Amino acid sequence: EETGIECRPVRYLSSMDYWFSGTDRRVHKVVHHFLLEATGGQLTVENDPDREACTAQWVPLSLLDKRLAFPAERRIGALARKMLEVRS
């Protein structure tokens, strides 16, 4: 939604929840991750309504572990890679 890419969901991957501090309160956020197939659009963060994304770029799967900051994200990336290998 923040990147300008149009996609169709292929499969649910996982969900994670966490807390963070806003300017005036603590916020509980739940994020649902899906394996998606890009169907159109143009990669950009210009239309991000909440200005949460700074940049957006395509990353080869072989570099994904080096780009993801958190272990939970790397586990989700590994699950997506595994699902893609099964589809090939």
N, C-alpha and C positions, 0 to 999 in steps of 0.2 A: 504493500500500500504506500510506503514511503518512497519507493524507488522508481515509480512510473512504469514498471513492467506489468503487463497483463499476463495472467497465468491461470492454469486450471489445476486444482488439487489432484495429486496422484495418490498420495497416501499420508495418513497421519503418522507422525514420528514420535512426538512426546510433548509433555507440558512441564513447565517449571514455574515456580513462584518465588518471589523475593520481595524484600522491603527496601525502600530507599527514602532518603529525606528530601522533601520538597522545600520550598522557601519558607512555608509556614506550617508544615505538617509532615508526618510520616505517611508514605503511600505503599500500599500492598498491590503488587502487580502480578498477574498470571499471564504467561506467554505460551501460546500453543504453536508448535512447530509442525510444518507439513512439508513433504516433498512435493514440489510444484514443477509443472512444465510451462516454460515461457511460451506464450502464444502471440505476443505483440508488445507494443509500447516501446519506449526509449528510456534507457537507464539514466536517471537523474534524481537529484534530491530537491529540485526546485519547487516541487508541489507538495512537499512534506508539510502537512497542516500544523504539526506541533513542533517543527524544527528539531526533531530528535536525531535525524541522520545528518552527519557532516559530509560524508562522501558515499558513493556507491560504485562498485566495480565488480566485474566478473573475475573470479579467481579459479584457476585450474584445481581440480580435486586433489592433485598431487601436492599442492601447496596449502591446502586448507588447514592442516594441523598447525602450520607455522603462523597462520594469520589469525586463528581464533585464540582469544585471550584466556578463556576459562575452561577447566576440565569438563564441565557439563556440556559446553558448546562443542568441544572436541568429540565427546561421546555421541552427540546428535549427528555431527558430521560423519563419524564412522558408520553410524546406522544408515544414513542416507547413501553413503558409498556402497555399503553392503547391498542395499535394496537395488541400486543401479546395476551392480554386477549381476544380480539375479535376473534383471530385466534384459540384459544384453544377450 
